[in-house]
Amino acid sequence: MKFVDRYPIIVTPKLLECRDFWCAHLGCEVVFEASWFILLQADGVSLAFMSPDHPSAPPGPEPFSGKGMCFELQVEDATAAYETIRATGLAVDYPLTEEPFGQLRFGFSDPSGLWVDVVEQVEPAEGFWDRYMSA
């Protein structure tokens, strides 16, 4: 199987708010937009939003509640990403933090409630992972 693209679809009534948020703060561009569905892309990342009341909705997905999902955006330089995003006026909920497990990261929620975790992989604190390795 050869994938052409892969992306989550967030079911939310806040289509326009999500579109505007992702375009203004994260540099996304609209690839496709209809009254019931919006597909965004930026630097190889795709993300879609779909209205919960459209008849083409696949069976099962209820409107997203903001729980149980984290959207990771791995970047080369989290400090630069943090400064760029803060310059757009976005209030960041989890400040730029160097984690002992080997990430420099920060996070925020979009209008649908989706948690966005922006991470840079860095060296973990010495010995941090030792307790998790099997002998």
DANOR-V955000 format. One record per pair of residues at least 4 apart in sequence whose ideal C-beta (glycine too) atoms are under 8 Angstrom apart, sorted by sequence separation. I is the first residue (numbers start at 0). J is the second residue. D is the distance in Angstrom with one decimal. If there is no record, write none. Layout:
# DANOR-V955000
I:J:D ; I:J:D
This chain:
# DANOR-V955000
13:17:5.4 ; 14:18:6.3 ; 15:19:6.2 ; 16:20:6.2 ; 17:21:6.2 ; 18:22:6.1 ; 19:23:5.8 ; 20:24:5.9 ; 21:25:5.1 ; 22:26:7.4 ; 32:36:7.6 ; 33:37:7.6 ; 40:44:6.6 ; 49:53:6.5 ; 52:56:7.8 ; 56:60:6.6 ; 76:80:6.4 ; 77:81:6.0 ; 78:82:6.6 ; 79:83:6.2 ; 80:84:6.1 ; 81:85:6.1 ; 82:86:6.3 ; 83:87:7.3 ; 85:89:6.6 ; 91:95:7.8 ; 98:102:4.6 ; 108:112:5.7 ; 109:113:4.8 ; 123:127:4.5 ; 128:132:6.2 ; 20:25:7.8 ; 22:27:5.1 ; 31:36:7.0 ; 32:37:5.0 ; 40:45:4.9 ; 51:56:6.8 ; 63:68:7.4 ; 74:79:7.8 ; 84:89:5.2 ; 97:102:7.7 ; 98:103:7.4 ; 108:113:6.4 ; 123:128:5.9 ; 11:17:6.4 ; 21:27:4.2 ; 22:28:7.0 ; 31:37:7.1 ; 32:38:7.6 ; 39:45:6.9 ; 40:46:7.8 ; 50:56:7.8 ; 74:80:4.7 ; 85:91:6.5 ; 97:103:5.0 ; 98:104:6.4 ; 108:114:5.6 ; 109:115:6.2 ; 22:29:7.1 ; 31:38:4.3 ; 38:45:6.6 ; 39:46:5.1 ; 49:56:6.3 ; 84:91:6.9 ; 96:103:7.3 ; 107:114:7.8 ; 108:115:7.0 ; 9:17:7.1 ; 29:37:6.5 ; 30:38:4.5 ; 38:46:7.7 ; 39:47:7.1 ; 72:80:8.0 ; 95:103:6.9 ; 96:104:6.2 ; 106:114:6.1 ; 107:115:5.6 ; 29:38:7.4 ; 30:39:6.6 ; 38:47:4.6 ; 39:48:7.8 ; 51:60:7.9 ; 95:104:7.4 ; 96:105:6.8 ; 106:115:6.1 ; 29:39:6.1 ; 30:40:5.1 ; 37:47:6.5 ; 51:61:7.4 ; 81:91:7.1 ; 95:105:4.6 ; 106:116:4.6 ; 18:29:6.5 ; 28:39:6.8 ; 36:47:6.6 ; 37:48:4.9 ; 51:62:4.3 ; 93:104:7.4 ; 94:105:5.9 ; 105:116:8.0 ; 106:117:6.7 ; 27:39:4.0 ; 28:40:6.0 ; 36:48:7.3 ; 37:49:7.9 ; 93:105:5.6 ; 104:116:5.9 ; 105:117:5.5 ; 27:40:6.4 ; 28:41:6.5 ; 36:49:4.9 ; 93:106:3.9 ; 104:117:6.1 ; 18:32:7.2 ; 27:41:4.3 ; 35:49:6.5 ; 36:50:7.1 ; 81:95:4.6 ; 91:105:5.3 ; 92:106:6.0 ; 93:107:7.2 ; 104:118:4.2 ; 26:41:4.9 ; 30:45:7.5 ; 35:50:4.3 ; 91:106:7.2 ; 92:107:4.9 ; 103:118:7.1 ; 104:119:7.1 ; 25:41:6.2 ; 26:42:7.6 ; 34:50:7.4 ; 91:107:5.1 ; 92:108:6.3 ; 102:118:4.7 ; 103:119:4.5 ; 22:39:7.2 ; 27:44:7.9 ; 35:52:7.9 ; 36:53:7.1 ; 78:95:6.6 ; 90:107:7.1 ; 102:119:6.8 ; 21:39:5.2 ; 35:53:3.7 ; 77:95:6.5 ; 89:107:6.2 ; 102:120:6.3 ; 103:121:5.1 ; 18:37:5.0 ; 27:46:7.2 ; 101:120:6.2 ; 102:121:6.5 ; 17:37:7.1 ; 21:41:7.8 ; 35:55:7.4 ; 101:121:5.7 ; 14:35:7.7 ; 18:39:6.8 ; 84:105:7.9 ; 101:122:6.2 ; 14:36:7.8 ; 101:123:3.4 ; 14:37:5.4 ; 84:107:7.8 ; 93:116:7.8 ; 100:123:5.4 ; 101:124:7.9 ; 46:70:7.3 ; 81:105:5.2 ; 97:121:6.7 ; 99:123:6.4 ; 100:124:7.7 ; 21:46:6.7 ; 78:103:7.1 ; 80:105:7.9 ; 99:124:4.1 ; 77:103:4.3 ; 101:127:7.3 ; 77:104:6.1 ; 100:127:5.7 ; 101:128:8.0 ; 44:72:6.8 ; 77:105:6.7 ; 99:127:5.0 ; 100:128:7.3 ; 18:48:7.0 ; 17:48:4.7 ; 6:38:7.3 ; 84:117:7.5 ; 14:48:5.0 ; 13:48:7.6 ; 14:49:7.6 ; 14:50:6.0 ; 81:117:7.3 ; 9:46:7.3 ; 11:48:5.7 ; 80:117:5.4 ; 9:47:7.1 ; 10:48:7.9 ; 11:49:7.6 ; 12:50:6.4 ; 6:45:3.6 ; 7:46:6.4 ; 8:47:4.4 ; 9:48:5.1 ; 10:49:5.3 ; 11:50:7.7 ; 12:51:6.1 ; 80:119:7.8 ; 5:45:7.1 ; 6:46:5.6 ; 7:47:7.1 ; 8:48:7.2 ; 9:49:7.3 ; 10:50:7.7 ; 11:51:7.1 ; 12:52:7.8 ; 77:117:6.1 ; 4:45:5.4 ; 6:47:5.4 ; 8:49:5.1 ; 10:51:5.0 ; 77:118:6.5 ; 78:119:7.8 ; 77:119:3.7 ; 65:108:6.8 ; 70:113:5.6 ; 72:115:6.4 ; 74:117:6.0 ; 76:119:6.3 ; 70:114:6.8 ; 72:116:7.1 ; 74:118:7.1 ; 75:119:6.8 ; 68:113:6.5 ; 69:114:4.9 ; 70:115:5.1 ; 71:116:5.2 ; 72:117:4.9 ; 73:118:5.4 ; 74:119:5.6 ; 10:56:6.9 ; 65:111:7.0 ; 66:112:7.6 ; 68:114:7.1 ; 69:115:7.9 ; 70:116:7.0 ; 72:118:7.2 ; 73:119:7.2 ; 25:72:7.7 ; 65:112:2.3 ; 69:116:5.4 ; 71:118:6.1 ; 73:120:7.0 ; 63:111:5.4 ; 64:112:6.6 ; 65:113:6.9 ; 63:112:6.3 ; 65:114:7.5 ; 10:60:4.7 ; 12:62:6.7 ; 63:113:6.9 ; 10:61:6.9 ; 11:62:6.0 ; 8:60:7.5 ; 10:62:5.1 ; 11:63:5.3 ; 10:63:5.4 ; 9:63:5.0 ; 25:84:7.3 ; 24:84:5.8 ; 7:68:7.6 ; 7:70:7.1 ; 24:87:4.7 ; 48:111:6.8 ; 23:87:6.0 ; 24:88:8.0 ; 24:89:4.7 ; 21:109:6.8 ; 20:109:5.2 ; 20:110:5.3 ; 25:115:8.0 ; 17:109:5.8 ; 17:110:5.2 ; 16:110:3.9 ; 17:111:5.4 ; 16:111:7.9 ; 13:110:4.7 ; 13:111:5.5 ; 11:110:7.7 ; 11:111:4.0 ; 11:112:7.9 ; 9:111:5.0 ; 9:113:5.8
